[in-house]
Amino acid sequence: MFPTAADNSSILTIDVGILLGLLVMARLLEPLRASHRILFGATTAALLAVYALWRWNDTLPPFELSAQSLWPRLFIAFESLAILYTLISIVILFRSTDRTAQADASQQLLASENRSPAVDIFICTYDEPLEILERSILSALALDYADATVWVLDDTRRDWLREYCDRVGARHLTRPDNKGAKAGNLNNGLIATARVTNAPVILVLDADFAPRQDFLKRTIGLLLSDPEVAIVQTPQFYYNADPIQHNLLAEKSWVDDQRFFFDIFQPAKDAWGCAFCVGTSFVVRRDRLNEIGGFPDHAVSEDINLTYTMLAHGYRTVWLNEPLSFGLSAEGIPEYVTQRARWCLGTIQVALLRNGPLFGRGFRFTERWHYLHGVLNWLSKPFMVLLLIAPTIYWFGGLPAFEADYHSFLRYGMPALLGQIVYMSWISRARTLPLFMEATHAVTCFAVTATLFTAMVKPFGRPFKITDKGGDRSAPRVHWKLAAIFGLIAASSAASIIWEFISPYAADEISSLDFFNLLWAAIAMLIAFIAFLVCFEVPRSGPMFETDEFVWLAGEGKILSCRLLAISPSSVRLAGAAGETLELAGWHYRIHLEGLGWTDMSMVSRSGRTVLARLEPSAEQYQRLVVRLFSASQNNVASVASLRGTLAGLLRRGFIGV
């Protein structure tokens, strides 16, 4: 029987009450307090558990060997994995830790004892161009530390890179082959440096990550304060927008998809003793590495494999949640997708190892279920695929993913959905947005699903795929295959909605089941459309760092002050001292920049009240400018999400086409 208006009003009143209650909890509770995290998390988990029971008991047809019976069961199988992953996530987030005070105390202790253990800095590189590599090399050389040696581990054996290292003061290491990929490169560095410096501490950096000048001072004391600590890991921050932020014109209002993991999840896992290495920007003790036989190379994710190998030997990874290094996020959609697919494969590979966290010895129960949680993260990705295609299968194939009317969903599903949305926004401290987070996951869900299925056949033996970075990205690019997938999903979802209303065969009155699937189709259409827009890449230039400071210009026989609005290693954007139009009569000037002194520049163009000029620094000035910009670029992209700004970018991209 079709629900009455009174039924709808009653259910909606309950849903509104639940929403208001959740918003009050979000307002009154503090996410940094453990008791509040447990209370809000338990409330959300209870709503989700009620939904799961309803799904299992009331929405499945009788079992038989038919598409009508098997399709809903396939759907609920992957949905159950996603629900289990969410429930375990809530439990993990019951705890959190902040090691800032501990790092302060450890740093002060080392300073008081005048201890500066020698450090070997490993910069791993494969084929990155110099414009990327120099940011890491120069920043590592500029670290504020007494005894550090920079080693560039070059796995493509480039003579020009050797010459560059000799010129700036870094050491260059190669090996005859690329066996073991990144882990093999690190192990070669481990062996080679043992014969020269044999520093007790090793800092590992990817080729695009520039460390802050106090990186070693903030981490080494923490590393040496406890003999059980083998690794101190810091979060990854990026000085450029990832392709989703960039292509949605939302780099100042939408966070990268790793922000929640680095800022919220890893501190929670650290509180359980299960934080893990993420491959770059970490310090590790050499003696612990020697004890476990070097960097493990049995999986493409050598980082998480390193953490769990250490755990099996009784050593921990701790998480210092401070912005101590800045790197280059994947710039294009293919690189972004390849990176996530590699992470998925690496997680599965480590899970299947005989000495890994699921089947090996020496692991605590907590460490095992934490790793299972990481596996579930990837195993639940096919659910996003099914979520997107289910409405189309219903409308054009006549197969409902589950038999429910919108009235029942409002009663059982909506509270769980509202609970997750409000809780995630609260616990993440504004690092998530509904629909946009789902669209972010949708971009990679097909590639990750394909990786999972191929891993079932051949989990090992596949080549290590690096994430290409750098190069010319000044021209627009369209990724037609991915765009076709999401375009088809969005179009078919829209077509099903339209057809329901204009079809000559449509019933006079929309059934409750049809109404539910209409709403579902609308949501799938929005998610797919956002992902579709992401596939059309907006041109980008090199990073320009926004600032707001007064500088001096000299030229035409006079000196005047102006406002520096943005700067890169090769250019500046200027305005008048009070924000007014900057009137410059000549073409060539000198600009006085903090830490560089007077630097030559020449005018390029004018846009409104601002002037763009090309910098012409000396070689020494250029190196200092690179260090200044790339080792301290925390605020170049958004750190929290803004719904208004993200929607504004989406509207501009979707309807204006810029």
C-alpha positions as CSV (number, residue, x, y, z in Angstrom):
1,M,0.0,0.0,0.0
2,F,1.3,3.5,-0.9
3,P,2.2,5.4,2.2
4,T,-0.2,8.1,3.2
5,A,0.6,11.8,3.7
6,A,0.3,11.3,7.5
7,D,2.8,8.4,7.3
8,N,5.2,10.6,5.4
9,S,4.8,13.5,7.8
10,S,5.4,11.2,10.8
11,I,8.6,9.7,9.4
12,L,9.9,13.1,8.2
13,T,9.3,14.5,11.7
14,I,11.4,11.8,13.2
15,D,14.1,12.3,10.7
16,V,14.2,16.0,11.3
17,G,14.3,15.4,15.0
18,I,17.3,13.0,14.5
19,L,19.0,15.5,12.4
20,L,18.5,18.3,15.0
21,G,19.8,16.0,17.7
22,L,22.9,15.1,15.7
23,L,23.6,18.8,15.0
24,V,23.2,19.6,18.7
25,M,25.7,16.9,19.5
26,A,28.1,18.2,16.9
27,R,27.7,21.7,18.5
28,L,28.1,20.6,22.1
29,L,30.6,17.8,21.9
30,E,34.4,18.3,21.4
31,P,36.1,15.9,18.9
32,L,39.4,16.1,20.9
33,R,37.8,14.5,24.0
34,A,37.8,10.7,24.1
35,S,34.4,10.4,25.9
36,H,32.8,12.7,23.4
37,R,34.2,10.7,20.5
38,I,32.9,7.5,22.0
39,L,29.4,9.0,22.6
40,F,29.0,10.4,19.1
41,G,30.7,7.4,17.4
42,A,28.4,5.0,19.3
43,T,25.3,6.9,18.3
44,T,26.3,6.8,14.7
45,A,27.2,3.1,14.9
46,A,23.8,2.4,16.5
47,L,22.0,4.1,13.6
48,L,24.1,2.2,11.1
49,A,23.5,-1.1,12.8
50,V,19.7,-0.6,12.8
51,Y,19.9,0.1,9.0
52,A,22.0,-3.0,8.5
53,L,19.5,-5.2,10.3
54,W,16.7,-3.7,8.2
55,R,18.6,-4.3,5.0
56,W,19.3,-7.9,5.9
57,N,15.8,-8.8,7.2
58,D,13.4,-6.8,5.1
59,T,14.9,-5.9,1.7
60,L,16.1,-9.2,0.2
61,P,13.9,-11.4,-2.1
62,P,13.6,-15.1,-1.5
63,F,16.7,-17.0,-2.5
64,E,16.8,-18.7,-5.9
65,L,19.2,-19.1,-8.8
66,S,18.0,-16.1,-10.8
67,A,19.2,-12.6,-11.6
68,Q,16.3,-11.2,-9.5
69,S,17.7,-12.9,-6.4
70,L,21.4,-13.0,-7.0
71,W,21.8,-9.3,-8.0
72,P,20.5,-7.9,-4.7
73,R,22.7,-10.4,-2.8
74,L,25.8,-9.3,-4.7
75,F,24.9,-5.7,-3.9
76,I,24.4,-6.4,-0.2
77,A,27.6,-8.4,0.0
78,F,29.7,-5.3,-1.0
79,E,27.5,-3.0,1.0
80,S,28.1,-5.1,4.1
81,L,31.9,-4.8,3.5
82,A,31.4,-1.0,3.4
83,I,29.3,-1.0,6.6
84,L,31.8,-3.2,8.4
85,Y,34.6,-0.8,7.3
86,T,32.7,2.2,8.6
87,L,31.9,0.5,11.9
88,I,35.5,-0.4,12.5
89,S,36.5,3.1,11.5
90,I,34.3,4.5,14.2
91,V,35.9,2.2,16.8
92,I,39.4,3.3,15.7
93,L,38.3,6.9,15.9
94,F,37.3,6.4,19.6
95,R,41.0,7.2,20.3
96,S,43.5,9.8,19.2
97,T,46.9,11.1,20.2
98,D,48.8,14.3,19.8
99,R,52.6,13.9,20.1
100,T,53.4,17.7,19.8
101,A,54.3,18.0,23.5
102,Q,56.3,14.9,23.5
103,A,58.2,16.1,20.4
104,D,58.8,19.5,22.2
105,A,60.2,17.7,25.3
106,S,62.4,15.4,23.2
107,Q,63.8,18.3,21.1
108,Q,64.6,20.2,24.3
109,L,66.3,17.2,25.8
110,L,68.6,16.7,22.8
111,A,69.4,20.4,22.7
112,S,70.3,20.5,26.4
113,E,72.5,17.4,26.0
114,N,74.0,18.9,22.8
115,R,73.3,15.7,20.9
116,S,73.0,15.6,17.2
117,P,73.1,12.0,15.9
118,A,74.3,11.8,12.3
119,V,71.6,11.5,9.7
120,D,71.7,10.1,6.2
121,I,69.0,11.6,4.0
122,F,67.8,9.3,1.2
123,I,66.0,11.1,-1.7
124,C,64.5,8.4,-3.9
125,T,64.2,9.3,-7.6
126,Y,63.4,7.5,-10.8
127,D,62.8,9.9,-13.7
128,E,61.7,13.2,-12.2
129,P,62.9,16.3,-13.9
130,L,65.3,18.7,-12.2
131,E,62.7,21.3,-11.6
132,I,61.0,18.8,-9.3
133,L,64.1,17.2,-7.8
134,E,65.9,20.4,-6.9
135,R,63.1,21.3,-4.5
136,S,63.8,18.3,-2.4
137,I,67.6,18.3,-2.8
138,L,68.1,22.0,-2.0
139,S,65.6,21.9,1.0
140,A,67.4,18.8,2.4
141,L,70.7,20.6,2.1
142,A,69.3,23.6,3.9
143,L,68.0,21.6,7.0
144,D,68.9,23.2,10.3
145,Y,70.9,20.3,11.6
146,A,74.6,19.9,12.5
147,D,75.4,16.5,10.9
148,A,73.4,15.4,7.9
149,T,74.4,14.0,4.5
150,V,72.1,14.1,1.5
151,W,72.1,11.1,-0.7
152,V,70.3,11.2,-4.0
153,L,69.3,7.6,-4.9
154,D,69.0,7.7,-8.7
155,D,67.4,4.7,-10.2
156,T,67.8,5.9,-13.7
157,R,71.5,6.6,-13.6
158,R,71.5,10.1,-15.0
159,D,74.9,11.8,-15.6
160,W,73.4,15.3,-15.5
161,L,71.9,14.5,-12.0
162,R,75.3,13.4,-10.8
163,E,76.8,16.7,-12.0
164,Y,74.1,18.7,-10.4
165,C,74.6,16.9,-7.0
166,D,78.3,17.5,-7.2
167,R,77.6,21.2,-7.9
168,V,75.2,21.8,-5.0
169,G,76.9,19.5,-2.4
170,A,74.7,16.3,-2.4
171,R,76.0,12.8,-3.0
172,H,74.8,10.7,-5.9
173,L,74.2,6.9,-5.7
174,T,73.1,4.5,-8.4
175,R,72.9,0.7,-8.9
176,P,73.2,-1.5,-11.9
177,D,69.5,-2.5,-12.1
178,N,66.1,-1.7,-10.7
179,K,65.5,-4.9,-8.8
180,G,63.0,-4.5,-6.0
181,A,61.8,-1.1,-7.3
182,K,61.8,1.6,-4.6
183,A,62.6,-0.8,-1.7
184,G,65.6,-2.1,-3.7
185,N,66.8,1.4,-4.3
186,L,66.6,2.2,-0.6
187,N,68.4,-1.0,0.3
188,N,71.2,-0.1,-2.1
189,G,71.5,3.2,-0.3
190,L,71.4,1.5,3.1
191,I,74.4,-0.8,2.1
192,A,76.4,1.9,0.3
193,T,76.1,4.5,3.1
194,A,77.0,2.0,5.8
195,R,80.5,1.9,4.2
196,V,80.8,5.7,4.3
197,T,78.8,7.6,6.9
198,N,76.8,4.8,8.6
199,A,74.6,7.3,10.3
200,P,72.3,5.9,13.0
201,V,69.3,7.7,11.6
202,I,67.9,7.8,8.1
203,L,65.5,10.3,6.7
204,V,63.5,9.1,3.6
205,L,62.1,11.6,1.1
206,D,60.4,11.1,-2.2
207,A,61.9,13.1,-5.0
208,D,59.2,15.8,-4.8
209,F,59.0,16.4,-1.1
210,A,60.8,19.4,0.5
211,P,61.4,19.1,4.2
212,R,60.9,22.1,6.5
213,Q,64.2,23.3,8.0
214,D,63.4,22.0,11.5
215,F,62.3,18.6,10.3
216,L,65.1,16.6,11.9
217,K,65.0,18.6,15.2
218,R,61.3,17.8,15.5
219,T,61.5,14.1,14.8
220,I,64.9,12.7,16.0
221,G,64.3,13.3,19.7
222,L,61.0,11.4,19.4
223,L,62.7,8.6,17.5
224,L,65.3,8.1,20.1
225,S,63.1,8.7,23.2
226,D,61.8,5.1,23.3
227,P,63.7,1.9,22.2
228,E,60.5,0.4,20.9
229,V,60.1,3.3,18.4
230,A,61.7,2.4,15.0
231,I,60.0,5.0,12.8
232,V,58.6,8.5,13.2
233,Q,56.2,9.3,10.4
234,T,54.9,12.8,9.5
235,P,52.0,13.7,7.3
236,Q,52.1,14.6,3.6
237,F,51.1,18.1,2.7
238,Y,51.0,19.3,-0.9
239,Y,51.8,22.7,-2.4
240,N,49.6,22.1,-5.4
241,A,46.0,21.1,-5.9
242,D,45.3,17.5,-6.8
243,P,43.4,16.9,-10.1
244,I,40.0,16.8,-8.4
245,Q,40.5,20.0,-6.5
246,H,42.0,21.7,-9.6
247,N,39.5,20.5,-12.2
248,L,36.5,21.5,-10.0
249,L,38.1,24.9,-9.5
250,A,38.0,24.3,-5.7
251,E,41.6,24.2,-4.6
252,K,40.8,26.8,-1.9
253,S,37.6,25.2,-0.7
254,W,37.9,21.4,-1.1
255,V,40.6,19.3,0.6
256,D,42.6,16.5,-1.0
257,D,41.3,13.0,-0.3
258,Q,44.3,12.2,1.9
259,R,43.7,15.1,4.3
260,F,41.2,13.1,6.5
261,F,43.6,10.1,6.6
262,F,46.7,12.1,7.5
263,D,45.1,14.6,9.9
264,I,42.5,12.5,11.7
265,F,42.9,8.8,11.0
266,Q,46.6,8.3,11.5
267,P,46.6,10.1,15.0
268,A,43.8,7.7,15.9
269,K,45.7,4.7,14.7
270,D,48.7,5.9,16.5
271,A,46.7,5.9,19.8
272,W,46.1,2.2,19.2
273,G,49.8,1.6,18.4
274,C,49.1,0.9,14.7
275,A,50.1,4.1,12.8
276,F,52.0,3.1,9.7
277,C,54.7,4.5,7.4
278,V,53.5,6.2,4.2
279,G,56.7,6.0,2.2
280,T,58.1,9.5,2.5
281,S,58.9,12.1,5.1
282,F,59.8,9.7,7.9
283,V,62.9,9.0,10.0
284,V,64.0,5.4,10.8
285,R,66.7,3.9,12.9
286,R,69.4,2.1,11.0
287,D,70.0,-0.6,13.6
288,R,66.3,-1.6,13.4
289,L,66.5,-1.7,9.7
290,N,69.5,-3.9,9.9
291,E,67.8,-6.2,12.4
292,I,64.8,-6.8,10.0
293,G,67.1,-7.3,6.9
294,G,66.5,-3.8,5.3
295,F,63.5,-2.4,3.6
296,P,61.1,-5.2,2.7
297,D,60.6,-5.6,-1.0
298,H,58.0,-8.3,-1.2
299,A,55.2,-5.9,-2.1
300,V,54.8,-2.7,-4.1
301,S,53.8,-0.9,-0.9
302,E,57.2,-1.1,0.8
303,D,56.0,1.5,3.4
304,I,53.2,-0.4,5.1
305,N,55.2,-3.6,4.7
306,L,58.1,-1.9,6.6
307,T,55.7,-0.9,9.4
308,Y,54.3,-4.4,9.9
309,T,57.7,-6.1,9.6
310,M,58.8,-3.8,12.4
311,L,55.7,-4.6,14.4
312,A,56.5,-8.3,14.1
313,H,59.9,-7.6,15.7
314,G,58.4,-5.5,18.5
315,Y,59.0,-2.0,17.1
316,R,56.5,0.7,16.5
317,T,55.8,3.5,14.1
318,V,54.7,6.8,15.8
319,W,52.9,9.6,14.1
320,L,53.9,13.3,14.6
321,N,51.0,15.3,13.2
322,E,52.9,18.4,12.1
323,P,53.4,19.9,8.6
324,L,57.1,19.2,8.3
325,S,57.3,18.5,4.6
326,F,55.6,19.6,1.4
327,G,55.3,17.6,-1.8
328,L,53.7,17.5,-5.3
329,S,50.3,15.8,-5.4
330,A,49.4,13.8,-8.5
331,E,48.7,16.4,-11.1
332,G,46.6,14.5,-13.6
333,I,43.8,12.0,-13.4
334,P,45.7,9.1,-14.9
335,E,48.5,9.6,-12.3
336,Y,46.0,10.0,-9.5
337,V,44.2,6.8,-10.5
338,T,47.4,4.8,-11.0
339,Q,48.6,5.9,-7.5
340,R,45.5,4.7,-5.8
341,A,45.4,1.4,-7.7
342,R,49.1,0.8,-6.6
343,W,48.2,1.4,-3.0
344,C,45.3,-1.1,-3.3
345,L,47.6,-3.7,-4.8
346,G,50.3,-3.2,-2.2
347,T,47.8,-3.5,0.6
348,I,46.5,-6.8,-0.8
349,Q,50.0,-8.1,-1.4
350,V,51.1,-7.4,2.2
351,A,47.9,-9.1,3.5
352,L,48.7,-12.3,1.5
353,L,52.3,-12.6,2.7
354,R,53.0,-15.6,4.9
355,N,54.8,-13.4,7.4
356,G,52.3,-10.6,6.9
357,P,49.9,-9.1,9.5
358,L,47.0,-11.5,8.7
359,F,48.9,-14.9,8.5
360,G,52.3,-14.2,10.1
361,R,53.5,-14.6,13.7
362,G,54.4,-11.9,16.2
363,F,51.4,-9.7,15.7
364,R,48.9,-8.6,18.4
365,F,45.2,-9.0,17.7
366,T,44.8,-5.2,17.6
367,E,47.4,-5.0,14.8
368,R,45.7,-7.7,12.8
369,W,42.2,-6.2,12.9
370,H,43.7,-2.8,12.1
371,Y,45.3,-4.2,9.0
372,L,42.0,-6.0,8.1
373,H,40.4,-2.6,8.3
374,G,42.9,-1.3,5.7
375,V,42.0,-4.3,3.4
376,L,38.3,-3.6,3.9
377,N,38.9,0.0,2.7
378,W,39.8,-1.4,-0.7
379,L,37.4,-4.3,-0.8
380,S,34.5,-2.0,-0.3
381,K,35.4,0.2,-3.3
382,P,33.3,-2.0,-5.7
383,F,30.3,-0.9,-3.7
384,M,30.7,2.5,-5.2
385,V,30.6,1.0,-8.7
386,L,27.4,-0.9,-7.8
387,L,25.9,2.2,-6.1
388,L,26.4,4.2,-9.3
389,I,25.0,1.6,-11.8
390,A,22.1,0.2,-9.6
391,P,19.5,2.7,-10.6
392,T,20.2,2.1,-14.3
393,I,19.9,-1.6,-13.8
394,Y,16.6,-1.1,-12.1
395,W,15.1,1.2,-14.8
396,F,16.4,-0.6,-17.9
397,G,16.8,-4.1,-16.6
398,G,13.9,-4.3,-14.1
399,L,16.2,-5.6,-11.3
400,P,16.1,-3.7,-8.0
401,A,19.3,-3.7,-5.9
402,F,17.0,-4.1,-2.9
403,E,13.3,-4.1,-2.5
404,A,12.4,-1.1,-0.5
405,D,10.1,1.9,-0.8
406,Y,11.2,5.4,0.0
407,H,9.0,5.4,3.1
408,S,11.0,2.5,4.6
409,F,14.2,4.1,3.6
410,L,13.2,7.3,5.3
411,R,12.5,5.3,8.4
412,Y,15.7,3.2,8.5
413,G,18.2,4.5,5.9
414,M,17.9,8.2,6.3
415,P,18.9,8.3,10.0
416,A,22.0,6.2,9.3
417,L,22.9,8.5,6.3
418,L,22.4,11.6,8.4
419,G,24.4,10.1,11.2
420,Q,27.4,9.4,9.0
421,I,27.3,12.8,7.3
422,V,27.1,14.8,10.5
423,Y,29.5,12.6,12.4
424,M,32.1,12.6,9.6
425,S,32.0,16.4,9.4
426,W,32.4,16.6,13.2
427,I,35.1,14.1,13.7
428,S,37.1,15.3,10.6
429,R,36.8,18.9,11.7
430,A,35.3,20.0,8.3
431,R,37.5,17.8,6.0
432,T,34.6,16.1,4.4
433,L,31.6,17.1,2.2
434,P,28.7,14.9,1.1
435,L,28.5,14.0,-2.6
436,F,32.0,15.5,-3.2
437,M,33.6,12.9,-1.0
438,E,31.7,10.2,-2.9
439,A,32.6,11.7,-6.2
440,T,36.3,11.7,-5.2
441,H,36.0,7.9,-4.4
442,A,34.0,7.4,-7.6
443,V,36.9,8.7,-9.8
444,T,39.1,5.7,-8.7
445,C,36.5,3.0,-8.0
446,F,36.5,1.4,-11.4
447,A,40.3,1.2,-11.5
448,V,40.5,-0.1,-8.0
449,T,37.8,-2.7,-8.7
450,A,39.8,-3.9,-11.7
451,T,42.9,-4.1,-9.6
452,L,41.1,-6.2,-7.0
453,F,39.9,-8.7,-9.6
454,T,43.3,-9.0,-11.3
455,A,44.9,-9.4,-7.8
456,M,42.6,-12.4,-7.3
457,V,44.3,-14.1,-10.3
458,K,47.8,-12.7,-10.0
459,P,48.5,-10.7,-6.8
460,F,52.3,-10.7,-7.3
461,G,54.8,-10.2,-10.1
462,R,53.2,-7.1,-11.5
463,P,55.6,-4.2,-12.3
464,F,55.9,-1.2,-9.9
465,K,54.1,1.8,-11.5
466,I,55.5,5.2,-10.4
467,T,53.3,8.3,-10.2
468,D,54.5,10.6,-13.0
469,K,55.1,14.1,-11.9
470,G,56.1,17.3,-13.6
471,G,56.1,18.1,-17.2
472,D,54.1,20.6,-19.3
473,R,50.4,20.7,-18.3
474,S,49.5,24.0,-19.9
475,A,47.1,22.5,-22.4
476,P,43.7,21.1,-21.5
477,R,43.4,17.3,-21.5
478,V,40.3,15.0,-21.8
479,H,40.4,11.5,-20.5
480,W,37.8,10.1,-22.8
481,K,37.5,6.5,-21.4
482,L,36.8,7.6,-17.9
483,A,34.7,10.5,-19.1
484,A,32.6,8.1,-21.2
485,I,32.0,5.8,-18.1
486,F,30.8,8.6,-15.9
487,G,29.0,10.4,-18.7
488,L,27.1,7.2,-19.5
489,I,26.2,6.7,-15.9
490,A,25.0,10.3,-15.5
491,A,23.1,10.3,-18.8
492,S,21.4,6.9,-18.1
493,S,20.4,8.1,-14.6
494,A,19.0,11.3,-16.0
495,A,17.3,9.4,-18.8
496,S,15.6,7.0,-16.4
497,I,14.2,9.9,-14.4
498,I,12.9,11.6,-17.5
499,W,11.5,8.4,-19.0
500,E,9.5,7.7,-15.9
501,F,7.6,10.9,-16.4
502,I,7.2,11.0,-20.2
503,S,7.0,7.3,-21.1
504,P,3.6,6.3,-22.6
505,Y,3.9,3.1,-20.7
506,A,4.4,4.7,-17.3
507,A,1.8,4.1,-14.6
508,D,-0.6,6.8,-13.7
509,E,0.8,6.8,-10.2
510,I,4.5,6.3,-9.3
511,S,4.9,3.3,-7.1
512,S,6.8,3.6,-3.8
513,L,9.6,1.4,-5.1
514,D,9.9,3.5,-8.3
515,F,10.0,6.7,-6.2
516,F,12.8,5.3,-4.1
517,N,14.8,4.5,-7.3
518,L,14.1,7.9,-8.8
519,L,15.7,9.5,-5.8
520,W,18.6,7.0,-6.0
521,A,19.1,7.8,-9.7
522,A,19.2,11.5,-9.0
523,I,22.0,11.0,-6.4
524,A,23.9,8.7,-8.7
525,M,23.5,11.2,-11.5
526,L,25.0,14.0,-9.4
527,I,28.0,11.9,-8.2
528,A,28.7,10.7,-11.8
529,F,28.4,14.2,-13.2
530,I,30.9,15.6,-10.7
531,A,33.3,12.8,-11.6
532,F,32.6,13.4,-15.3
533,L,33.7,17.0,-15.0
534,V,36.9,16.0,-13.3
535,C,37.8,14.0,-16.4
536,F,38.2,17.3,-18.3
537,E,41.5,18.7,-17.0
538,V,41.9,22.4,-16.7
539,P,45.4,23.7,-17.8
540,R,47.8,24.4,-15.0
541,S,51.1,26.2,-14.7
542,G,53.8,25.9,-12.2
543,P,52.9,26.6,-8.5
544,M,52.4,30.2,-7.5
545,F,52.5,30.8,-3.8
546,E,50.1,33.4,-2.4
547,T,51.4,35.9,0.1
548,D,50.7,39.4,1.3
549,E,53.8,41.5,2.2
550,F,55.3,44.8,1.5
551,V,58.4,44.9,-0.8
552,W,60.5,47.6,-2.3
553,L,61.0,48.3,-6.0
554,A,63.9,50.2,-7.5
555,G,63.9,51.6,-11.0
556,E,63.6,54.7,-13.1
557,G,65.7,56.6,-10.6
558,K,63.4,56.1,-7.6
559,I,62.4,53.6,-4.9
560,L,58.7,52.8,-4.2
561,S,56.9,50.3,-2.0
562,C,54.3,47.9,-3.3
563,R,52.5,44.8,-2.2
564,L,53.7,41.3,-3.1
565,L,50.6,39.1,-3.7
566,A,52.1,35.9,-5.1
567,I,55.6,34.5,-5.9
568,S,57.1,31.5,-7.7
569,P,60.8,30.7,-8.4
570,S,60.4,32.6,-11.7
571,S,57.8,35.3,-11.3
572,V,55.9,37.7,-8.9
573,R,52.5,39.3,-8.9
574,L,52.4,42.8,-7.5
575,A,49.9,45.5,-6.6
576,G,50.1,49.0,-5.2
577,A,50.9,49.4,-1.5
578,A,47.2,49.9,-0.6
579,G,45.9,47.5,-3.2
580,E,45.5,50.1,-5.9
581,T,46.8,49.8,-9.4
582,L,50.6,49.7,-9.5
583,E,51.8,52.4,-12.0
584,L,55.2,51.5,-13.4
585,A,56.7,53.6,-16.2
586,G,59.7,51.4,-17.0
587,W,60.2,47.8,-18.0
588,H,63.1,46.6,-15.9
589,Y,63.2,47.0,-12.1
590,R,64.9,45.5,-9.1
591,I,62.8,44.0,-6.2
592,H,63.9,43.5,-2.6
593,L,62.8,40.2,-1.3
594,E,63.2,38.9,2.2
595,G,66.2,36.5,2.4
596,L,67.3,37.2,-1.1
597,G,68.1,40.9,-1.2
598,W,67.8,42.9,-4.4
599,T,66.8,40.8,-7.4
600,D,66.4,41.8,-11.1
601,M,62.9,41.5,-12.7
602,S,61.2,42.5,-15.9
603,M,57.5,43.3,-16.5
604,V,55.4,40.7,-18.3
605,S,51.7,41.7,-18.2
606,R,49.1,43.7,-16.4
607,S,45.7,42.3,-15.3
608,G,43.3,44.7,-13.5
609,R,45.2,46.3,-10.6
610,T,48.0,43.7,-10.6
611,V,51.2,43.4,-12.5
612,L,53.0,40.1,-13.3
613,A,56.8,40.3,-13.5
614,R,59.5,37.8,-14.4
615,L,62.2,37.3,-11.8
616,E,65.8,37.1,-12.9
617,P,67.7,35.9,-9.7
618,S,71.3,34.8,-9.6
619,A,72.0,31.1,-9.2
620,E,72.5,31.5,-5.4
621,Q,69.3,33.6,-5.1
622,Y,67.3,31.1,-7.1
623,Q,68.4,28.2,-4.8
624,R,67.5,30.2,-1.7
625,L,64.1,31.1,-3.2
626,V,63.3,27.5,-4.0
627,V,64.1,26.5,-0.4
628,R,62.0,29.4,1.0
629,L,58.9,28.5,-1.1
630,F,58.8,24.8,-1.2
631,S,59.9,23.9,2.3
632,A,57.2,26.1,3.9
633,S,54.1,26.0,1.7
634,Q,51.5,24.9,4.2
635,N,48.7,27.2,3.1
636,N,48.9,26.9,-0.7
637,V,45.7,24.7,-0.9
638,A,42.7,24.2,1.4
639,S,43.1,22.4,4.7
640,V,39.4,22.4,5.5
641,A,36.4,22.1,3.2
642,S,33.9,24.9,2.4
643,L,30.6,23.8,0.9
644,R,29.9,27.2,-0.5
645,G,33.2,27.6,-2.2
646,T,33.1,24.0,-3.6
647,L,29.6,24.5,-5.0
648,A,30.7,27.8,-6.6
649,G,33.6,26.1,-8.3
650,L,31.3,23.2,-9.5
651,L,28.8,25.7,-10.9
652,R,31.5,27.6,-12.7
653,R,33.0,24.4,-14.1
654,G,29.7,22.8,-15.0
655,F,27.7,25.7,-16.4
656,I,30.2,28.4,-17.4
657,G,32.8,26.0,-18.6
658,V,35.9,27.8,-17.2
